[in-house]
């Protein structure tokens, strides 16, 4: 021992289980994990760029007073940037005799109507599909899925013919259901309702039935159980269904453009399309961009406010059932 001390060759005590190979493996895994993380960060940055680039371009064009004929370049702060395009759109959005508040009201009325109708009918039907067993239940669920797979444009001609047959003619009062916001709302609700039922049914399936049984034992009837137990617990799914229904009506264009002929019933999406010319040079790009931002801004604010409920409702309702 004294000889080893004198020669400086005393071995170093290592803890049990210590291995140089294990240390090298952990170091290698750490480097691999860092490389993978950097790669994922680069991919996310690229995705964020592809999402934000068009938005920045639209904002830049809305501030450009030059009213260029073709949007071929991106300048984040264009020369002489101003808000004149926004003022022009607020004063006179289209060549038709309809004001911006009227367009906003029509779009809001259409969006709110579709949201309330699809949510009210959808949650009642979803609760029945989730909690009750009745004849042809499976066949009806398959039919709902089949309707979801059919594009909404495919039902355009049948809806046009059907709604056009419903008219009221009482002297000076003439009403055609097809040429009204009510008719467009009914057409949109028929397309939004299957998704509402399927999404809400999947979420209600995740709510334990024991909660309803406990409420029944405490003296609640079926209606009270549905209103006081089921609906509060289904708030995330109700929020996402209501938001998507509102979004359907707020941004709808195809059915409105085909059904409505009275400028007093025009919506924001129709006014935005009316600003486009036959060629790119005939389109007032600054006003068009300003109008596009004004149309998207309210929906974006609502989405950001309800984002927590919307993401949770989509995640759970989309994978259960």
C-alpha positions as CSV (number, residue, x, y, z in Angstrom):
1,X,0.0,0.0,0.0
2,X,2.8,2.4,1.0
3,X,4.6,1.4,-2.2
4,X,1.5,2.3,-4.3
5,X,1.2,5.6,-2.5
6,X,4.8,6.4,-3.1
7,X,4.5,5.6,-6.8
8,X,1.1,7.5,-7.2
9,X,-0.6,4.5,-8.6
10,X,-3.5,4.2,-6.1
11,X,-6.6,3.2,-8.0
12,X,-9.6,5.6,-7.9
13,X,-12.7,4.2,-6.2
14,X,-15.7,4.1,-8.6
15,X,-19.4,3.8,-7.5
16,X,-21.1,0.6,-8.0
17,X,-22.7,0.3,-11.5
18,X,-20.4,3.0,-12.9
19,X,-19.4,2.4,-16.6
20,X,-17.6,4.6,-19.0
21,X,-19.6,3.1,-21.8
22,X,-22.8,4.2,-20.1
23,X,-21.5,7.7,-19.8
24,X,-20.7,7.8,-23.5
25,X,-24.1,6.5,-24.4
26,X,-25.8,9.1,-22.3
27,X,-23.7,11.8,-23.9
28,X,-24.6,10.5,-27.4
29,X,-28.3,10.4,-26.5
30,X,-28.1,14.0,-25.3
31,X,-26.5,15.1,-28.5
32,X,-29.1,13.2,-30.5
33,X,-31.9,14.8,-28.5
34,X,-30.5,18.3,-29.0
35,X,-30.2,17.7,-32.7
36,X,-33.8,16.5,-32.9
37,X,-35.1,19.4,-30.9
38,X,-33.3,21.9,-33.2
39,X,-34.7,20.2,-36.2
40,X,-38.3,20.4,-34.8
41,X,-37.8,24.0,-33.9
42,X,-36.6,24.7,-37.5
43,X,-39.7,23.0,-38.9
44,X,-42.0,24.9,-36.6
45,X,-40.4,28.2,-37.6
46,X,-40.9,27.3,-41.2
47,X,-44.6,26.5,-40.6
48,X,-45.1,29.7,-38.7
49,X,-43.5,31.7,-41.6
50,X,-45.7,30.1,-44.2
51,X,-48.8,31.0,-42.0
52,X,-47.8,34.5,-41.2
53,X,-46.3,35.5,-44.5
54,X,-49.7,35.9,-46.4
55,X,-51.1,37.7,-43.4
56,X,-48.3,40.2,-43.4
57,X,-48.7,40.6,-47.1
58,X,-52.4,41.5,-46.8
59,X,-51.7,44.0,-44.0
60,X,-49.0,45.6,-46.0
61,X,-51.2,46.0,-49.1
62,X,-54.0,47.5,-46.9
63,X,-51.6,50.2,-45.9
64,X,-50.3,50.9,-49.4
65,X,-51.7,54.1,-50.8
66,X,-50.4,53.5,-54.3
67,X,-53.2,51.1,-55.1
68,X,-50.9,48.9,-57.2
69,X,-52.4,46.9,-60.1
70,X,-50.7,43.6,-59.1
71,X,-49.5,42.5,-55.7
72,X,-46.1,41.2,-56.8
73,X,-43.9,42.5,-54.0
74,X,-43.9,42.6,-50.2
75,X,-42.9,45.7,-48.3
76,X,-43.8,45.5,-44.7
77,X,-44.0,49.3,-44.4
78,X,-45.0,50.6,-47.9
79,X,-43.9,54.1,-48.8
80,X,-46.5,56.7,-47.6
81,X,-48.4,54.1,-45.6
82,X,-51.8,55.3,-44.5
83,X,-55.2,54.0,-43.3
84,X,-57.0,55.7,-46.2
85,X,-58.2,52.3,-47.6
86,X,-59.9,51.5,-44.3
87,X,-61.7,54.8,-44.3
88,X,-62.8,54.3,-47.8
89,X,-64.2,50.8,-47.0
90,X,-66.0,52.1,-43.9
91,X,-67.6,54.9,-45.9
92,X,-68.6,52.9,-49.0
93,X,-67.7,49.2,-49.1
94,X,-69.3,48.4,-52.5
95,X,-70.9,50.1,-55.4
96,X,-74.3,48.8,-54.3
97,X,-76.5,51.0,-52.1
98,X,-75.7,49.1,-48.9
99,X,-73.7,50.3,-46.0
100,X,-71.0,48.5,-44.0
101,X,-73.2,48.3,-40.8
102,X,-75.9,46.6,-42.8
103,X,-73.4,44.1,-44.2
104,X,-72.1,43.4,-40.7
105,X,-75.6,43.0,-39.4
106,X,-76.6,40.5,-42.1
107,X,-73.5,38.4,-41.6
108,X,-73.9,38.5,-37.9
109,X,-77.6,37.5,-38.2
110,X,-76.7,34.7,-40.5
111,X,-73.8,33.4,-38.4
112,X,-75.8,33.7,-35.1
113,X,-78.8,32.0,-36.6
114,X,-76.8,29.0,-37.9
115,X,-74.9,28.7,-34.7
116,X,-78.0,28.7,-32.4
117,X,-80.0,26.4,-34.7
118,X,-77.3,23.8,-35.2
119,X,-76.3,23.9,-31.5
120,X,-79.9,23.6,-30.2
121,X,-80.9,20.8,-32.5
122,X,-77.5,19.2,-32.4
123,X,-77.1,18.9,-28.6
124,X,-80.6,17.4,-28.3
125,X,-80.0,14.8,-31.0
126,X,-76.5,14.0,-29.8
127,X,-77.8,13.4,-26.2
128,X,-80.4,11.0,-27.6
129,X,-77.8,9.1,-29.7
130,X,-75.5,8.9,-26.7
131,X,-77.8,7.9,-23.9
132,X,-80.8,6.1,-25.4
133,X,-81.2,2.9,-27.5
134,X,-83.9,3.0,-30.1
135,X,-84.7,1.3,-33.4
136,X,-82.5,2.4,-36.4
137,X,-80.1,4.2,-34.1
138,X,-77.0,2.8,-35.9
139,X,-78.5,3.4,-39.4
140,X,-79.2,7.0,-38.5
141,X,-75.6,7.5,-37.2
142,X,-74.3,6.1,-40.5
143,X,-76.6,8.4,-42.4
144,X,-75.2,11.4,-40.5
145,X,-71.6,10.3,-41.3
146,X,-72.6,9.9,-45.0
147,X,-74.0,13.5,-45.1
148,X,-70.7,14.7,-43.6
149,X,-68.8,13.3,-46.5
150,X,-71.0,15.0,-49.1
151,X,-69.7,18.5,-50.2
152,X,-72.2,21.3,-49.4
153,X,-72.1,22.5,-53.0
154,X,-73.7,19.1,-54.1
155,X,-76.9,20.2,-52.4
156,X,-77.0,23.6,-53.9
157,X,-79.4,22.8,-56.8
158,X,-81.9,20.8,-54.7
159,X,-82.0,23.5,-52.0
160,X,-82.4,26.2,-54.6
161,X,-85.4,24.4,-56.2
162,X,-87.0,23.5,-52.8
163,X,-86.7,26.9,-51.2
164,X,-87.7,28.7,-54.3
165,X,-91.1,27.0,-54.2
166,X,-91.9,28.5,-50.8
167,X,-93.3,32.0,-51.5
168,X,-95.9,34.3,-49.9
169,X,-97.8,36.7,-52.1
170,X,-100.1,39.1,-50.2
171,X,-100.6,42.1,-52.4
172,X,-97.8,44.5,-51.7
173,X,-96.0,41.9,-49.5
174,X,-94.0,39.4,-51.5
175,X,-91.7,36.9,-49.8
176,X,-89.6,34.2,-51.4
177,X,-87.8,31.9,-48.9
178,X,-84.9,31.3,-51.3
179,X,-84.2,35.0,-51.8
180,X,-83.9,35.7,-48.0
181,X,-81.4,35.4,-45.2
182,X,-83.8,32.9,-43.6
183,X,-83.6,30.6,-46.5
184,X,-79.8,30.8,-46.7
185,X,-79.7,30.2,-42.9
186,X,-81.9,27.0,-43.3
187,X,-79.6,25.8,-46.1
188,X,-76.5,26.4,-44.0
189,X,-78.0,24.7,-40.9
190,X,-78.8,21.6,-42.9
191,X,-75.0,21.3,-43.6
192,X,-73.8,22.3,-40.1
193,X,-76.2,20.1,-38.2
194,X,-74.6,16.7,-39.0
195,X,-71.2,17.9,-37.7
196,X,-72.8,19.3,-34.6
197,X,-74.5,16.0,-33.8
198,X,-71.4,13.9,-34.4
199,X,-69.0,16.2,-32.5
200,X,-71.4,16.6,-29.5
201,X,-72.2,13.0,-29.4
202,X,-68.6,12.0,-29.1
203,X,-68.1,14.4,-26.3
204,X,-71.2,13.4,-24.4
205,X,-70.0,9.8,-24.6
206,X,-67.0,10.8,-22.4
207,X,-69.2,12.1,-19.5
208,X,-69.9,9.4,-16.9
209,X,-73.5,8.3,-16.7
210,X,-73.1,7.9,-12.9
211,X,-73.4,11.7,-12.6
212,X,-76.8,11.7,-14.2
213,X,-77.9,8.7,-12.1
214,X,-76.8,10.5,-8.9
215,X,-78.8,13.5,-9.9
216,X,-81.9,11.4,-10.5
217,X,-81.5,9.9,-7.1
218,X,-81.3,13.4,-5.6
219,X,-84.8,14.1,-7.1
220,X,-84.0,15.7,-10.5
221,X,-86.1,14.7,-13.4
222,X,-84.7,14.0,-16.9
223,X,-85.0,17.6,-18.1
224,X,-83.2,19.0,-15.0
225,X,-80.5,16.4,-15.3
226,X,-79.9,17.4,-18.9
227,X,-79.9,21.2,-18.2
228,X,-78.0,21.2,-14.9
229,X,-75.6,18.3,-15.3
230,X,-75.1,17.5,-18.9
231,X,-74.9,21.0,-20.5
232,X,-72.4,22.5,-18.0
233,X,-70.1,19.5,-18.3
234,X,-70.3,19.7,-22.1
235,X,-69.2,23.4,-22.2
236,X,-66.0,22.8,-24.3
237,X,-67.9,20.9,-27.0
238,X,-70.8,23.4,-27.0
239,X,-68.3,26.2,-27.4
240,X,-66.5,24.7,-30.4
241,X,-69.8,23.7,-32.1
242,X,-71.3,27.2,-31.6
243,X,-68.1,28.9,-32.9
244,X,-67.9,26.7,-36.0
245,X,-71.6,27.3,-36.7
246,X,-71.1,31.0,-36.4
247,X,-68.0,30.8,-38.6
248,X,-70.0,28.9,-41.3
249,X,-72.6,31.7,-41.5
250,X,-70.1,34.6,-41.2
251,X,-67.9,33.5,-44.0
252,X,-70.4,31.8,-46.3
253,X,-70.4,32.9,-49.9
254,X,-71.4,30.2,-52.4
255,X,-75.0,29.7,-51.3
256,X,-75.6,33.4,-50.5
257,X,-74.2,34.4,-54.0
258,X,-76.6,32.0,-55.7
259,X,-79.7,32.6,-53.6
260,X,-79.7,36.3,-52.8
261,X,-80.5,39.0,-55.3
262,X,-81.6,41.9,-53.1
263,X,-78.6,44.1,-52.1
264,X,-80.2,44.7,-48.7
265,X,-79.6,41.1,-47.8
266,X,-75.9,41.0,-49.0
267,X,-73.3,39.8,-46.6
268,X,-69.6,40.7,-46.0
269,X,-68.4,37.8,-48.0
270,X,-70.5,38.9,-51.0
271,X,-69.3,42.5,-50.7
272,X,-65.7,41.3,-50.6
273,X,-66.2,39.2,-53.7
274,X,-67.9,42.2,-55.4
275,X,-64.7,44.2,-55.0
276,X,-62.8,41.9,-57.4
277,X,-62.5,42.9,-61.0
278,X,-62.4,40.7,-64.1
279,X,-58.6,41.1,-64.2
280,X,-56.1,41.7,-61.5
281,X,-55.5,45.2,-62.7
282,X,-59.2,46.0,-62.1
283,X,-59.1,45.1,-58.4
284,X,-58.5,47.8,-55.8
285,X,-56.0,45.7,-53.8
286,X,-55.6,48.2,-51.0
287,X,-59.3,48.4,-50.3
288,X,-59.7,44.7,-50.9
289,X,-57.0,43.9,-48.3
290,X,-58.5,46.3,-45.8
291,X,-62.0,44.8,-46.3
292,X,-60.5,41.3,-45.9
293,X,-58.9,42.3,-42.5
294,X,-62.2,43.8,-41.3
295,X,-64.1,40.7,-42.2
296,X,-61.6,38.4,-40.5
297,X,-61.0,40.5,-37.4
298,X,-64.2,39.8,-35.4
299,X,-63.9,36.0,-35.9
300,X,-60.2,36.1,-34.9
301,X,-61.0,37.9,-31.7
302,X,-63.8,35.4,-30.8
303,X,-61.5,32.4,-31.6
304,X,-58.7,33.7,-29.4
305,X,-61.1,34.3,-26.6
306,X,-62.5,30.8,-26.8
307,X,-59.3,29.0,-27.9
308,X,-59.1,26.9,-24.7
309,X,-62.6,25.5,-25.1
310,X,-62.3,25.1,-28.9
311,X,-59.1,23.1,-28.8
312,X,-60.4,20.9,-26.0
313,X,-63.8,20.3,-27.6
314,X,-62.2,19.4,-31.0
315,X,-59.7,17.0,-29.4
316,X,-62.2,15.1,-27.2
317,X,-65.2,15.2,-29.5
318,X,-63.2,14.2,-32.5
319,X,-61.8,10.9,-31.2
320,X,-64.6,9.5,-29.0
321,X,-67.9,7.9,-30.0
